[in-house]
Amino acid sequence: MAIWFPVERQALSLDFGNTTYLRNGVNTDGLAEAGGVADWTDAVGVEPVPAATAPTLIELRDAIRTLFRATVDGVAPPDAARKVVNEAAQAAPGWLDLDRDGATARTRRGADPATNLRAQLATDATALVTGPNRALLRACPAEGCQGFFLQNHLRRSFCSPSCATRTRVARHYHRQNANNSP
């Protein structure tokens, strides 16, 4: 059975950072589950990497989440997290490879798939926290949620529709109970 991941497709590093999430009221680390790495790479459409890379991917994920949290809080990121992300980005330098049509290009990397993925994720996270979308980065306010998202619409307040629904239902429940109490 495949592991479910909250994939919003706002940025690859956001989807990666959100591999630790609230599922049925339980904090879940999808990458640590058996088959988690393969299921996540399939869910986001990147080249598969060996399951043995899970510990290094989890280390990078945690560092990226720390960068996101620091950005949301408006503080400088810890040196340890910055070091992990920078080292991952430097491990597989990329170059633009012009496609046959002459109008598009793709970033290519010369290392193994796992190193390439780590570099791609680190580069994407760095671009997110230093680029124009930095001001849009938010932490989900839903109780118990650990997710991050880009608030690309004024009415968007949660990382996913399920967090928004869960919050509305809880608010309704508390209002109803407050009205019915003696």
Beta strands, then each sheet from edge to edge (+ up, - down):
strand 1: 20-23
strand 2: 26-29
strand 3: 94-98
strand 4: 105-109
strand 5: 137-139
strand 6: 148-150
sheet 1: 1+ 2-
sheet 2: 3+ 4-
sheet 3: 5+ 6-
end
